[in-house]
Amino acid sequence: MRHAPGSIHMPLKISLKPGEKLFIAGAVIQNGDHSAELSVLNDVPVLREKDILTEQTANTLAKRLYLCVQLMYMDAAHLSEYQRKYALLVTEVLKQWPESADVMAKINAELACGRFYPALRLARQLLQIEQEHQGDEPSCA
């Protein structure tokens, strides 16, 4: 996980299940047949396979926003591109789910400080908000 500039960095310990994949700074690492424990000693983006979305799996509004934040975290070289996409998605999210304003404000604050991993964790809350609305039918007026 990347830390804010000037912050104290502690090693990140990760326990992997057999066969589990891990993404570290653009590299894909797959564990073998036995559980393993790794320590990441420097400041790089790290995500478990279960937390990764792809273009194909980001098939809803909240998932597209999550993917955008994920890409900000994992691919700093294209940050400005993702920031533009993110700004458009924020408008859509707030229009679709006005009750998400507090979560969006927290995500925005983390992103403004360059804390992409905490922003990504907050973006998971949008997935929950979206799921709660899945059963909602559009009202006819």
KARAVEN-V972912 format. One record per backbone hydrogen bond with DSSP energy under -1.0 kcal/mol. CO is the residue of the C=O (numbers start at 0). NH is the residue of the N-H. E is the energy in kcal/mol with one decimal. If there is no record, write none. Layout:
# KARAVEN-V972912
co:CO nh:NH e:E
co:CO nh:NH e:E
This chain:
# KARAVEN-V972912
co:3 nh:6 e:-2.1
co:11 nh:39 e:-2.9
co:13 nh:37 e:-3.1
co:15 nh:35 e:-2.1
co:16 nh:19 e:-2.0
co:19 nh:30 e:-2.9
co:20 nh:48 e:-2.0
co:21 nh:28 e:-3.2
co:22 nh:46 e:-2.3
co:23 nh:26 e:-2.6
co:26 nh:23 e:-2.6
co:28 nh:21 e:-2.7
co:31 nh:18 e:-1.9
co:35 nh:15 e:-3.5
co:37 nh:13 e:-2.9
co:39 nh:11 e:-2.1
co:41 nh:43 e:-1.2
co:44 nh:24 e:-3.0
co:46 nh:22 e:-3.2
co:47 nh:50 e:-1.6
co:48 nh:51 e:-1.6
co:53 nh:57 e:-1.8
co:56 nh:58 e:-1.9
co:59 nh:63 e:-2.3
co:60 nh:64 e:-2.1
co:61 nh:65 e:-2.5
co:62 nh:66 e:-2.8
co:63 nh:67 e:-2.0
co:64 nh:68 e:-2.2
co:65 nh:69 e:-2.8
co:66 nh:70 e:-2.6
co:67 nh:71 e:-1.8
co:68 nh:72 e:-2.0
co:69 nh:73 e:-2.6
co:70 nh:74 e:-2.6
co:74 nh:77 e:-1.7
co:75 nh:78 e:-1.6
co:77 nh:81 e:-1.8
co:78 nh:82 e:-2.5
co:79 nh:83 e:-1.9
co:80 nh:84 e:-1.9
co:81 nh:85 e:-2.7
co:82 nh:86 e:-2.2
co:83 nh:87 e:-1.5
co:84 nh:88 e:-2.2
co:85 nh:89 e:-2.6
co:86 nh:90 e:-1.4
co:87 nh:91 e:-1.6
co:88 nh:92 e:-2.9
co:89 nh:93 e:-2.7
co:90 nh:94 e:-1.8
co:91 nh:95 e:-2.6
co:92 nh:96 e:-3.4
co:96 nh:99 e:-2.5
co:97 nh:100 e:-1.6
co:99 nh:103 e:-2.9
co:100 nh:104 e:-2.3
co:101 nh:105 e:-1.9
co:102 nh:106 e:-2.5
co:103 nh:107 e:-2.9
co:104 nh:108 e:-2.1
co:105 nh:109 e:-2.1
co:106 nh:110 e:-2.6
co:107 nh:111 e:-2.5
co:108 nh:112 e:-1.1
co:109 nh:114 e:-2.8
co:110 nh:113 e:-1.6
co:113 nh:115 e:-1.2
co:114 nh:118 e:-1.4
co:115 nh:119 e:-2.4
co:116 nh:120 e:-2.4
co:117 nh:121 e:-2.1
co:118 nh:122 e:-2.0
co:121 nh:124 e:-1.7
co:122 nh:126 e:-1.0
co:123 nh:127 e:-1.4
co:124 nh:128 e:-2.2
co:125 nh:129 e:-2.8
co:126 nh:130 e:-2.1
co:127 nh:131 e:-2.2
co:128 nh:132 e:-1.1
co:130 nh:133 e:-1.1
co:132 nh:135 e:-1.7
